[in-house]
Amino acid sequence: MRKLIVKRLLWDSLNTDHIADHDVMPDEVQEACKSKPVVRKGHKNRLFLIGITKQGRLLTVILQPTVHEGVYRPITAYEASKTSTRTYHEEKGGEQAA
């Protein structure tokens, strides 16, 4: 998949409350999206990405594309699973924080 370019994330009370349930903040999602994440196509035309925050926290983020290029609506975000962590490190060749 080509490089992910995020110009803007669309937030509302639904998605901010949802990621808060996973102890994730919107700023962390933004950081993960800008960290040269590993990106895969997910279900329903969504993007599944694994990215790292400035604090070194590895997150899985699901984004819904909008009609505007580079604009996405975060669906959820949570701490990356062991499998996602392994995938990230395999893809990045051992790279650490962005």
C-alpha distances in whole Angstrom, upper triangle without the diagonal:
4,7,8,12,14,18,20,20,22,25,28,30,29,25,27,30,27,25,29,30,27,29,26,26,24,24,23,20,20,20,17,15,16,16,12,11,9,7,7,8,12,15,16,13,13,10,11,11,13,15,18,21,24,26,24,23,20,19,17,16,15,15,16,15,18,19,19,16,15,17,16,19,19,20,21,20,22,23,20,21,22,20,17,19,19,15,15,17,16,13,14,17,20,19,21,22,20
4,6,9,12,15,18,19,22,24,28,30,29,26,27,30,28,26,29,31,28,29,26,26,24,24,22,20,19,19,17,14,14,14,11,11,10,9,10,11,15,18,18,15,15,12,13,13,15,15,18,21,23,26,24,24,21,20,18,17,17,15,16,15,17,18,17,14,13,16,16,19,19,21,22,21,23,24,22,23,25,22,19,20,21,17,16,18,18,14,15,18,21,19,21,21,19
4,6,10,13,15,16,20,22,26,29,28,24,25,28,26,24,27,29,26,27,24,23,21,20,19,17,15,15,14,11,10,11,8,9,9,8,11,12,16,19,20,16,15,12,13,11,13,13,16,18,19,22,21,21,18,18,17,15,16,14,16,14,17,18,17,13,11,14,14,18,18,20,20,20,22,22,20,23,24,22,18,19,20,17,15,17,17,13,14,17,19,17,19,18,15
4,6,10,12,13,16,19,22,25,24,20,22,25,23,21,24,26,23,24,21,20,18,17,16,14,12,13,11,8,8,10,8,8,9,7,10,11,14,17,18,14,13,10,11,9,12,11,14,16,18,21,20,19,17,16,14,13,13,11,13,11,14,15,14,11,8,11,11,14,14,16,17,17,19,20,18,21,23,21,18,19,20,17,15,18,18,15,15,19,20,18,19,18,15
4,6,9,11,14,17,21,24,24,20,21,25,23,21,24,26,24,25,21,20,17,16,16,14,11,12,12,8,8,11,9,10,12,11,14,14,17,20,19,16,14,12,14,12,14,13,15,16,18,21,21,20,19,17,17,14,14,12,13,11,13,14,12,9,6,9,10,13,14,17,18,18,20,22,21,24,26,24,21,22,23,21,18,21,22,18,18,21,23,20,20,19,15
4,6,7,11,14,17,20,20,17,18,21,20,18,21,24,22,22,18,17,14,13,14,11,9,11,11,7,7,11,11,11,14,12,15,15,17,19,19,16,14,12,14,12,14,13,15,15,17,20,20,19,18,16,16,13,13,10,12,10,11,13,11,9,5,6,7,10,11,15,16,16,19,20,20,23,26,25,21,22,24,22,19,22,23,20,20,23,24,21,21,19,16
4,7,10,13,17,20,21,18,18,22,22,20,22,25,24,24,20,18,15,14,15,13,10,12,13,10,10,13,14,15,17,16,18,19,20,22,21,18,16,15,17,16,18,16,18,17,18,22,22,22,21,19,19,16,16,13,14,11,12,13,10,8,5,6,8,11,13,17,18,18,21,23,23,27,29,28,25,25,28,25,23,25,27,24,23,27,27,24,24,21,18
4,7,10,13,16,17,15,15,19,19,17,19,22,22,21,18,16,12,12,14,11,9,12,13,10,11,14,15,16,18,17,19,19,20,21,20,18,16,15,17,16,18,16,18,17,18,21,22,21,20,18,18,14,14,11,12,11,10,12,10,9,7,5,7,9,10,14,16,16,19,22,22,26,29,28,24,25,28,26,23,26,28,25,24,28,28,25,25,22,19
4,6,10,13,14,11,11,15,15,14,16,19,18,18,15,13,9,10,12,9,8,11,12,9,11,15,16,15,18,16,18,18,18,19,18,16,14,13,15,14,16,15,17,16,18,20,21,19,19,16,15,12,12,9,10,10,10,13,11,11,9,6,5,6,7,10,12,13,16,19,20,23,26,26,22,23,26,24,22,25,27,25,24,28,28,25,24,22,19
4,7,10,11,9,10,13,14,13,15,18,18,19,16,14,10,12,14,11,11,15,15,13,15,18,19,19,21,19,20,19,19,19,18,17,14,15,16,16,19,18,20,19,21,23,24,22,21,18,17,14,13,10,10,10,9,12,11,13,11,7,6,5,7,10,12,14,17,20,22,25,28,28,24,26,29,27,25,28,30,28,28,31,31,29,28,25,23
4,7,8,6,6,10,11,11,12,15,16,16,13,11,8,11,13,11,11,15,15,14,16,19,21,20,22,20,22,21,20,21,19,19,16,16,17,17,19,19,20,18,20,22,23,21,21,17,17,14,13,11,12,13,13,16,15,16,14,11,9,7,7,9,11,13,16,19,21,24,28,28,24,26,29,28,26,29,31,29,29,32,32,29,28,25,23
4,5,6,6,8,10,11,12,14,16,17,15,13,10,14,16,14,14,18,19,18,20,23,25,23,25,23,24,23,22,22,20,20,18,19,20,20,22,22,23,21,23,24,26,23,23,20,19,16,15,14,14,15,14,17,17,19,18,14,12,9,10,11,12,14,17,21,23,26,29,30,27,28,31,30,28,32,34,32,32,35,35,33,31,28,27
4,6,5,6,8,10,10,12,14,15,14,12,11,15,16,15,16,20,20,20,22,25,27,25,27,25,26,25,23,23,22,23,20,21,21,22,23,23,24,22,24,25,26,23,23,20,20,17,17,16,16,18,18,21,21,23,21,18,15,12,12,12,12,14,17,20,23,25,29,30,27,28,32,31,29,33,35,33,33,37,36,34,32,29,28
4,6,5,6,9,10,11,13,14,14,13,12,16,17,15,17,20,20,19,22,24,26,24,25,24,24,23,21,20,19,20,17,19,19,20,21,22,23,22,25,25,26,23,22,19,18,15,14,14,14,17,17,20,21,22,21,17,15,11,10,9,10,13,15,19,21,23,27,27,25,27,30,29,28,31,33,32,32,35,35,33,31,29,28
4,5,5,6,8,10,11,12,11,10,9,13,13,11,13,16,16,16,19,21,22,20,22,20,21,20,18,18,17,18,15,16,16,16,18,18,19,19,21,22,22,19,19,15,14,12,11,11,11,14,15,18,19,20,18,15,12,8,7,6,7,9,12,16,18,20,24,24,22,23,27,25,24,27,30,28,28,32,31,29,28,25,25
4,5,5,6,9,10,10,9,7,7,10,11,10,12,15,15,16,18,20,22,21,22,21,23,22,21,21,21,21,18,18,18,18,18,18,19,17,19,20,21,18,18,15,15,13,13,13,14,17,18,21,21,22,19,16,14,11,9,9,9,10,12,15,18,21,24,25,22,23,27,26,25,28,30,29,28,32,31,29,27,24,23
4,6,5,6,9,10,9,9,10,13,14,13,16,18,18,19,22,23,25,23,25,24,25,24,22,22,22,23,20,20,19,20,20,20,21,19,22,21,23,19,20,17,16,15,15,16,17,20,20,24,24,25,23,20,17,14,11,11,10,11,12,16,19,21,25,26,23,24,28,28,26,29,32,31,31,34,33,31,29,26,26
4,5,5,7,9,9,10,11,14,14,12,15,18,17,18,21,22,24,21,22,21,22,21,19,19,19,20,17,17,16,17,18,18,19,19,21,21,22,18,18,14,14,12,12,13,15,18,19,23,23,24,22,19,16,13,10,8,7,8,10,13,16,18,22,22,20,22,25,25,24,27,29,28,28,32,31,29,27,25,25
4,5,5,6,5,7,8,11,10,9,12,14,13,15,18,19,21,18,20,19,20,20,18,19,19,20,16,16,15,15,15,15,16,15,18,17,18,14,14,11,11,10,11,12,14,18,19,23,23,23,21,18,15,12,9,8,6,6,7,10,13,15,19,20,18,19,22,22,21,24,26,25,25,28,27,26,24,21,22
4,5,5,5,6,9,11,11,11,14,16,15,17,20,21,23,21,23,22,23,24,22,23,23,24,20,20,18,18,18,17,17,16,18,17,18,15,16,13,14,13,14,16,18,21,22,26,26,26,24,21,18,15,12,12,9,9,9,12,15,17,21,22,20,21,24,25,23,26,28,28,27,30,29,27,25,22,23
4,6,7,10,12,15,14,14,17,19,18,19,22,23,25,22,23,23,24,24,22,22,23,24,21,20,19,19,18,19,19,18,21,19,20,16,17,14,14,14,15,17,19,22,24,28,28,29,26,23,20,17,14,13,10,10,9,11,15,16,20,21,20,21,24,24,23,26,29,28,28,31,30,29,26,24,25
4,6,9,11,14,12,12,15,16,15,17,20,20,22,19,20,20,21,22,20,21,22,23,19,19,16,16,15,16,16,15,18,17,17,13,13,10,11,11,13,16,18,22,24,27,28,28,25,23,19,17,13,12,9,7,5,8,11,13,16,18,16,17,20,21,20,22,25,25,25,28,26,25,23,21,22
4,7,10,12,10,11,15,15,14,17,19,19,22,20,21,22,23,24,22,24,25,25,22,21,18,17,16,16,15,13,16,14,15,12,13,11,12,13,15,17,20,23,25,29,29,28,25,23,20,18,15,14,11,9,7,8,12,14,17,20,18,18,21,22,21,23,26,26,25,28,26,24,22,20,21
4,7,8,7,7,11,11,11,13,16,16,19,17,19,19,21,22,20,22,23,23,19,18,16,15,14,13,12,11,13,12,13,10,11,9,10,10,13,15,18,20,22,26,25,25,22,20,17,15,12,12,9,7,6,8,11,14,17,19,17,17,20,21,19,21,24,23,23,26,24,22,20,17,18
4,5,5,7,9,10,11,13,15,16,19,17,20,20,22,23,22,23,24,24,20,19,18,16,15,14,13,11,13,12,14,12,13,11,13,12,14,15,18,20,21,25,24,24,20,18,16,14,11,13,11,9,10,11,14,18,21,22,19,19,23,23,21,23,26,25,24,27,25,23,21,18,18
4,5,5,6,9,10,11,13,14,17,16,19,19,21,22,21,22,22,22,18,17,16,15,15,13,13,11,13,14,15,13,14,12,13,11,13,13,15,17,18,21,20,20,17,15,13,11,9,11,10,9,11,13,16,19,22,23,20,20,24,23,21,23,26,25,24,27,26,23,21,18,17
4,5,5,6,9,10,11,12,16,15,18,19,21,23,23,25,25,24,20,18,18,16,15,13,12,9,10,11,13,12,13,12,14,12,15,15,17,19,20,23,21,21,17,16,14,14,12,15,13,11,13,14,16,20,23,24,21,20,24,23,20,22,25,24,22,26,24,21,19,16,15
4,5,5,6,9,10,10,14,13,16,17,19,21,21,23,24,23,19,17,16,13,12,10,8,6,8,9,10,8,10,8,11,10,13,14,17,19,21,24,22,22,18,17,15,14,12,14,12,9,10,11,13,17,19,20,17,16,20,20,17,19,22,21,19,23,21,18,16,13,12
4,5,5,6,9,10,12,11,14,14,16,18,17,19,20,19,15,13,12,10,10,8,9,8,11,12,12,10,10,8,9,7,10,10,13,15,17,20,19,18,15,14,12,11,8,11,9,7,9,11,12,16,19,19,16,16,19,19,16,19,21,20,19,22,21,19,17,14,13
4,5,5,6,9,11,11,14,14,17,19,19,21,22,20,17,14,14,12,12,10,10,8,10,13,13,12,12,11,12,10,12,11,14,15,16,19,17,16,13,12,11,11,10,13,12,11,13,14,15,19,22,22,18,18,22,20,17,20,22,20,19,23,22,19,17,14,12
4,5,5,6,10,10,13,14,18,20,20,23,24,22,19,16,15,12,11,8,7,5,7,9,10,10,10,10,12,11,14,14,17,18,20,23,21,19,15,15,14,15,13,16,15,12,13,14,14,18,20,21,17,17,20,19,15,17,20,18,17,20,19,16,14,11,9
4,5,5,8,7,10,11,14,17,17,20,21,20,16,13,12,8,7,4,5,5,8,10,10,9,8,7,8,8,11,12,15,16,19,22,20,19,15,15,13,14,12,14,13,10,11,11,11,15,17,17,14,13,16,15,12,14,17,15,14,17,17,14,13,10,9
4,6,7,6,9,9,13,15,16,18,19,17,14,11,11,8,8,6,8,9,11,14,13,12,11,9,10,8,10,10,13,13,16,18,17,15,11,12,10,12,10,13,13,11,13,14,14,17,19,19,15,15,18,16,13,16,18,16,15,19,18,16,15,13,11
4,6,7,11,12,15,17,19,22,23,20,17,14,14,11,11,8,9,9,10,13,13,13,13,12,13,12,14,13,16,16,18,20,18,16,12,13,13,15,14,17,16,14,16,17,16,20,22,21,18,17,20,18,15,17,19,16,15,18,18,15,14,12,9
4,5,9,11,15,18,19,23,24,22,19,15,14,10,9,6,6,7,8,12,10,11,10,11,12,12,15,15,18,18,21,23,21,19,15,16,16,17,16,18,17,15,16,15,14,18,19,19,15,15,17,15,12,13,16,13,11,15,14,11,10,8,5
4,7,9,13,15,18,21,23,20,17,14,13,10,9,7,8,11,12,15,13,14,12,12,13,13,15,15,18,17,20,22,21,18,14,16,16,18,17,19,18,16,17,17,15,18,19,19,15,15,16,14,11,12,14,11,9,13,14,11,11,10,8
4,6,10,13,14,18,20,18,15,11,10,6,5,4,7,10,13,15,13,12,10,10,9,10,12,12,16,16,19,22,21,18,15,16,15,17,15,17,16,13,14,14,12,15,16,15,11,12,13,11,8,11,12,10,9,13,13,11,12,11,9
4,7,11,12,16,18,16,14,10,8,5,5,7,10,13,16,18,15,14,11,11,10,10,12,13,16,16,20,22,22,19,16,18,16,18,16,17,16,14,15,14,12,14,15,13,9,10,11,8,6,9,10,7,8,12,13,12,13,13,12
4,7,9,13,15,13,10,7,6,4,7,9,12,15,18,20,18,17,13,12,10,9,10,10,13,13,17,19,19,16,14,15,14,15,14,15,15,14,15,16,13,15,16,14,11,13,14,11,9,13,13,10,12,15,17,16,17,17,15
4,6,10,12,10,9,6,5,6,9,12,15,18,22,23,21,19,16,14,11,11,10,11,12,13,17,19,19,17,16,17,15,16,15,15,15,15,16,17,14,15,17,14,11,14,15,11,11,15,14,12,14,17,19,18,20,20,19
4,7,9,7,6,5,6,9,12,15,18,21,24,26,24,22,19,16,13,12,10,10,10,11,15,17,18,16,15,16,14,15,14,14,15,16,17,19,17,17,19,16,14,17,18,14,15,18,18,15,18,21,23,22,23,23,22
4,7,6,5,5,5,9,12,15,19,21,25,26,24,22,18,16,12,11,8,9,10,11,15,17,19,18,17,17,14,14,13,12,13,14,16,17,15,16,18,16,14,17,18,15,16,20,19,17,20,23,24,24,25,24,24
4,6,6,8,9,12,15,19,22,24,28,29,27,24,21,18,14,13,10,10,10,12,15,17,19,19,19,18,15,15,14,12,13,15,17,19,18,18,21,18,16,20,21,18,19,23,23,21,24,27,28,28,28,28,27
4,5,9,11,14,18,21,24,26,29,31,29,27,24,20,17,15,11,10,8,10,12,14,17,17,17,16,14,13,13,12,14,17,19,22,21,21,24,22,20,23,25,22,22,26,26,24,26,29,31,30,31,30,29
4,7,10,13,17,19,23,24,28,30,28,26,23,20,16,14,10,9,7,8,10,12,14,14,14,14,12,12,13,12,15,17,19,22,21,22,24,22,19,23,24,21,21,25,24,22,24,27,29,28,29,28,27
4,7,10,13,16,19,21,24,26,24,22,19,16,13,10,7,6,5,7,10,13,14,14,13,12,9,10,10,9,11,13,16,18,17,19,21,19,17,20,21,19,18,22,22,20,22,25,26,25,26,25,24
4,6,10,12,16,18,21,23,21,19,16,13,10,8,6,5,7,8,11,14,15,14,12,12,9,10,10,10,11,12,14,16,15,17,19,17,14,17,18,15,15,19,19,17,18,22,23,22,22,21,20
4,7,10,14,16,20,21,19,17,13,11,7,6,5,7,9,11,15,18,18,17,15,15,12,12,10,10,10,10,12,13,11,13,15,13,10,13,15,12,12,16,16,14,16,19,20,19,20,19,18
4,6,10,13,16,18,15,14,10,8,6,5,6,8,11,13,16,19,19,17,15,15,12,13,11,12,11,9,11,12,10,12,14,13,9,11,13,11,9,13,14,12,13,17,17,16,16,15,15
4,7,10,14,15,12,10,7,6,5,6,9,11,15,16,20,23,22,20,17,18,15,16,13,14,12,10,10,9,7,10,12,11,7,8,10,9,7,10,12,10,11,14,14,13,13,12,12
4,7,10,12,9,8,6,6,7,8,11,12,16,17,20,23,22,20,17,17,15,16,14,15,13,10,11,10,9,12,14,14,10,9,12,11,8,10,13,11,10,14,13,11,11,9,9
4,7,8,6,5,4,6,9,10,14,15,19,20,23,26,25,23,19,20,18,19,16,17,15,12,11,10,9,13,14,15,12,10,13,13,9,11,14,13,11,14,13,10,8,6,7
4,5,5,5,7,8,11,12,15,16,20,21,24,27,25,23,20,20,18,18,16,18,16,12,12,11,12,15,17,18,15,13,17,17,13,14,18,17,15,17,16,13,10,7,7
4,5,7,10,11,15,15,19,20,23,24,26,29,27,25,21,22,21,21,19,21,19,16,15,14,15,19,20,21,18,16,19,19,16,16,20,19,16,19,16,13,10,7,7
4,6,9,11,15,16,20,21,25,26,29,32,30,28,25,24,23,23,20,22,19,16,15,13,14,17,18,20,18,15,19,19,16,16,20,20,17,19,17,14,11,8,9
4,6,9,13,15,19,20,24,26,28,32,30,28,24,25,23,23,20,22,19,15,14,11,12,15,15,17,15,12,15,16,13,13,17,17,14,16,13,11,8,5,8
4,6,10,12,16,18,22,24,27,30,29,27,24,23,21,21,18,19,16,12,10,8,9,12,13,15,13,10,14,15,12,13,17,17,15,17,15,13,10,8,10
4,7,10,13,16,20,22,25,28,27,25,22,22,20,19,16,17,14,10,9,6,6,9,10,12,9,7,11,11,9,10,14,14,13,15,13,12,10,9,11
4,6,10,13,16,19,22,25,24,23,20,19,17,16,13,13,10,7,6,5,5,8,11,12,9,9,12,12,10,13,15,15,15,17,16,15,13,12,13
4,7,10,14,16,19,23,23,21,19,18,15,14,11,11,8,6,5,6,5,8,11,11,8,9,12,11,10,13,15,14,15,18,18,17,16,15,15
4,6,10,13,16,19,19,18,15,14,11,10,7,8,6,4,7,9,9,12,15,14,11,13,16,14,13,16,18,17,17,20,20,19,18,17,16
4,7,10,13,17,17,17,14,13,10,9,6,5,5,6,9,12,11,14,17,16,13,15,18,16,15,19,20,18,19,23,23,22,21,20,19
4,6,9,13,13,13,11,9,6,6,4,6,7,9,12,15,15,17,20,19,16,18,21,18,17,21,22,20,21,24,25,23,23,21,20
4,6,10,11,12,11,9,5,5,6,7,10,12,16,19,18,20,24,22,19,22,24,21,21,24,25,23,24,27,28,27,27,25,23
4,7,8,8,8,6,5,6,9,10,13,15,19,21,21,23,26,25,21,24,26,23,22,25,26,23,24,28,29,27,27,26,24
4,5,7,8,6,6,7,11,12,15,18,21,24,24,27,30,28,25,27,29,27,25,29,30,27,28,31,32,30,30,28,26
4,7,9,8,9,11,14,16,19,21,25,28,28,30,33,31,28,30,32,29,28,32,32,29,30,34,35,33,33,31,29
4,6,6,8,11,14,17,20,21,25,28,28,30,33,32,28,30,32,29,28,31,32,28,29,32,34,31,31,29,26
4,6,8,12,15,17,20,21,24,27,26,29,31,30,26,28,30,27,25,28,29,25,26,29,31,28,29,27,24
4,7,10,12,15,18,18,22,24,23,26,29,27,24,25,27,24,22,25,26,23,23,27,28,25,25,23,20
4,7,10,13,15,17,20,23,23,26,29,28,24,26,28,25,23,27,28,25,25,29,29,27,27,24,22
4,6,9,12,13,17,20,20,23,26,25,21,23,26,23,21,25,26,23,24,27,28,26,25,23,21
4,6,9,11,15,18,19,22,25,24,21,23,26,24,22,26,27,25,25,29,29,27,26,24,22
4,6,8,11,15,15,18,22,21,18,20,23,21,20,23,25,23,23,27,27,25,24,22,20
4,7,11,14,15,17,21,20,17,20,23,21,20,24,25,24,24,28,28,26,26,24,23
4,7,11,12,14,18,18,15,17,20,19,18,22,23,22,23,26,26,24,23,22,21
4,7,9,11,15,16,13,14,17,17,15,19,21,20,20,23,23,21,20,18,18
4,6,9,12,13,11,12,16,16,15,17,20,19,20,22,21,20,19,17,18
4,6,9,11,9,9,13,14,13,15,18,18,18,20,18,18,16,15,17
4,7,8,6,6,9,10,9,12,14,14,15,17,16,16,15,14,16
4,5,5,6,9,10,10,12,14,15,16,18,17,18,17,17,19
4,6,5,6,9,10,11,12,14,15,16,15,16,16,17,19
4,5,5,6,9,10,11,12,14,15,15,17,17,18,20
4,5,5,6,9,10,10,12,14,14,14,15,16,17
4,5,5,6,9,10,11,12,11,12,11,13,15
4,5,5,6,9,10,10,10,12,13,15,17
4,6,5,6,8,10,11,12,13,15,16
4,6,5,6,8,9,9,10,12,12
4,5,5,6,5,7,8,11,13
4,6,5,7,9,12,14,15
4,6,8,9,12,14,14
4,6,5,8,11,11
4,6,9,12,13
4,6,10,12
4,7,8
4,7
4
